[in-house]
Structures are given as C-alpha cells and as structure tokens.
Amino acid sequence: MAYYSQPAAANYHTPPTHSVRQRGYRICDQCGAAESPSVSKFRLCGGCMTTQYCSPDCQKVHWPSHKAICQHTASQVSAAKHPSSGYDNLAKSLRKFTSAHAPLLGWAGFQALQLKRIPANVRQNALLVELTPSDHHESHRRFSVAATHVVPRTYICDPLVIADIQRREQRCRADGGIGTAVIIIQCGDVSQVMPVEVDPPSKIAWDSRDDWALVLHHFVESGRTDFQPISTTSRGVYYGY
C-alpha cells in the first residue's frame, strides 16, 4: 500500500457533529446541473428510483429516452424480493443505498479503474462492489461492503442497461469526456448499475489513490454520506449519476 501524506477525503477524520444525515450532491440526468443543498432539492424518478432530476421540466424532457430503461428497472424492483432481509424489497433498498453514496461510489470507481493513468480502462472494465445486507433502519446503512473487484464490462449482459450506458457515453464524449465509468453494486442476486460520466484527465483534479477500498469501507461502515474527495488542483468537473 502506498503512503499518502494526506487522507483521500477532506473530511475523512472530521465526521459531522450533528445527527442529521447529509446527502452527497447529485447530477441532473437531463441537463447535467449539480445539486446544491442550499438552492435545490433533486428528485428521484418514481419509477426506477435511480435517475435524478433537478426539476419536473427536466424529468419531462428526458422521459422519451428514459422510458425503456425506467420501466425495465421498475419491473426488476417489483420482482426482487428478499424475505430473509427484514425488508419487503432488497432491490429498492439497494437503489436508495446507491443514491445516498453516489459521490463515494463514483470516486471509488474512478480510482479502481485507474482512469487518470489509463483512461482507456473506462471502455474495458467496471468496478464491482459486493455488499452484505443488515437490518439497520436507515436505508444508507442497510449494507456492508463484503468485497470489491475490477471486472470486464462484459459482466453486464442486460441489453437495456448496456444501451443506457452507451447513450451516456455518447453524451459524455460529445461534451469532451472520456466516457462512462461503470460501478456495479451487488447484493446476492440483486444488482444496481451506476454509470458515471468522466472528464478527460487534463480536467480531473483528483490524485490517483491506491487506498480507495479502505476509504470506501470507512465511509460505508460509519454510515457517512458526506464524502468530499480532495482535489489537488483548481480544475476539474465531476459528473456523477
């Protein structure tokens, strides 16, 4: 393990002192606007409970391109039951967990795939995060990280999910990015695919880190959703799912 003079997160050793759970920022899937807690409150699509929007107008404009994957994802949510977990629907809990930890998971995928050093990895590999369920009453704490793996992108075989990732990649590259990093969050036979659109290396402010898995464990196990990655330059924009 490499030695680092500073932690990967600006607030790694300083968790919030209040009891209110903080959300990580989100990105509107239609216009790309970032959520600001003091200005706007984003909404999840009520069908798939995955895609996020800054306004009803953006959600309405995006519906024609989102409809197929939304209905497909919603059907999976309805079908996936996990009677031993203590919750009616494991898939729904997994999607809430992914949404709450989106900045952390996106950063971990960026680091695991070594996208600053090898941008071409974005087209070849994906990060698989294996979880184990727990009975915590808060949705963002209903899972623990069991293992992480870098897997080929061919691990994903659902045609509609693949098509949605390709759509995002085309949009990202048209805007000058390198493509869409894929993070797969899985618990048993239920999984959530999280695509993250990535800027070119010249605009990426983060250092490459080899301790990303430890950081992922630290924030998930402590139930913190306020992950703030350290940026070593003033440049860089991160587009999350």
N, C-alpha and C positions, 0 to 999 in steps of 0.2 A: 504494500500500500504506500502510495506517495505521501510525503509530508507536506502539509499546507500551513502557511503562516496565519491564515485566517479561515474561519468556517465557511461553508458553501452558502449559507444564508445569513443575511444581515441581522436577522433576529433569532439566530439559532439558539443562543443562550439566554434570550430575553423574552420568554412567553408572555402574553398579555396578562396583566394582573387582575382584570375584571373577568366575570364569569360568562359574559356574552360571547357566543361563538362568532368569530369573524369569518367572512367568506373571502375566498380569493377572487380576483377580478375575472370577468368573463368577456368574451368577444361575441358580438352580434354576427350570426352566420350569414346575414344578408349584406350588411354594409361594412362590417369589419370594425365598427366602433367598440372601444373598450369601456367596460362598466366602471363608473366612478361612484363609490358608495355615497358620496355627498350630493351627487347630481341625479343619478338614475338608478333604478332598480330593474334588473333584467328579469325576463320571464322565460320559463321553460316551455317548450311545445307540450301541450297537454296530451298529445297522442303518444309520442315516443319518449317523452320526459328526458330528452337528451339534447336536442338542438335548442340554442338560446338566441333570444332576440332583444333588441333594445326598445322596440316599440311594436304596437299592433300593426302599424303600417308596414314595417319590415317583414313581419311574420306573414302578412297577406301577400306581399310581393313575392316572397320566397316559396310560397305554397306549391305552385306548379312543379318546381324542380325538387321539392322536398317530399311531395305526396307519396311516392312509391316507397322510399326508404322509411318514411314515418309509419305507414300502415304495416309494413313488414316488421319493423321493430316493435310496434304496439302489439302485434299478434304474438310475438315472442314473449313479451312481458305478461300477457294474459295466460299464456300456456305454461310458463315456467313456474312450477310450484315446488316448494321445499318444505314438506310437512315437519321435518325434524328441527328446523331452524328456529322455531318460535315465531316466525313471521309468515304472513299469507303469501308473500311473493318475494322470492330471493332476487329475481331479476330487477324488480323495482328498487329494492334496497341497493343493489349494485350500481344502478344508474344514479341514484342520489349520492352515493359514496364518490363516484367518479366526478360528478359535478362539483361537489364540495372540495375535492382535492385536485381539481384540474390544473392549476399552475404548477403544483408539485409534480404531478404525473407527467406533464408536458416537459418540464425541466429534466426529469429523470430519463425520459425517452431521448431527449437531445444528447444527454451525456452518455447514456448506454450505447447509442449508435455512433458516437464519436463524430458528430456531424460538423464540428468546427474543423477537425483534422481531415475527415474523409467525407465530404458532402455527398458523394455518390452512394453512401450507405442508405440514404433516405429512400432509394428506389429498391433496395435489395432486402433489407432486414426490418424487423419490428421488435419492440420490447414487450415481452410477456410478463405480467405481474400476477403471480398466483396468490390468492387470498384464502384464508380460512374464516368461516363465519363465527360470530359471537352473538350474545343475546343483549347487547347494550341497547338502551332505549333511544339513543341518538343515532340517526342514520349514518353519519360520517364516522361512527365508531363501531359499526357492526361487523367490521372485518379486521383481520391482522394480516400482515404480509408474510406469506409462507416461503416464497422463493421468487427469484427473478431470472429471466433467461432472455438472451437475444436469439430470435428465431427468424427463419426466412419469411418474407412477406407471403409466400405461398401457404403459410399456416392458415391464412384466411381463405376460405373457399366459398363463402356465400356470395353469389353473383351480384345481388343488390348492394351489399356492403362494399364490394370491390368497385362497383360503378360509382358509388358515392365518394369513395376515396379518390378515384380518378377525376371526378368532377372538381373536387377540391384542389387536386394537384394542378389541373389546367388553370384554375383561377389563380393559384399561388404563383405559378410560373409566368403567367401573363402580367402579374404585378412585379416581377423581378425576383421572386423567391426561388429556392432550390427544389421545392416540392413539399410533400406531406409526410411527416413522420407519423408512424402508426404505433400506438400503445394499446395493447390488448390486456384488459383487466378481467381475470377469470376466477370463478369460484365453483369448483366442481364442474358440472357440465353446462353452467351458465356463464356467458361472457359478454363483455361490453367492449366495443372497438372505439377508440378515441383517436381521431385524426388531428394532427397539429401542423398547421402551415408554417413553414420555416423560411426566414430571411436568408439571403446569401451570407457567407462567412464574413465578408467585409463589413456587414452591418450588425453582426452578432456581438453583443457586449460581454457575454459570459466567458469566463475561462473554462477550459476543459478540466473536468474533475473525475478522478477515479473512485472517489468515495461516495458516489451518488446513491448507492444501495443503502449505505448506513444512514444517509440523510433521509431517504425515503422511509426507512424503518422508524427513525426518530420522530418524524412529524406524524406519521400514521398512528404509531403506538401511543403517543401522547395526546392524540385527539385534536391536534392543532391544524387549522386550515388557513393560517396566516403566513404561509411560506413566502419569503421575499428573497429571491436569489440576488447575490452580489453581482453587480455589473462593474467591470474594471475600466470601462470607457464610457463616454457620454453618448455614444452612438448605439443604435440597435432598437429594433421594434420586434416584439414577440407576439405572434398571432396564435392564440390558443383556441381550442374547440369549445 
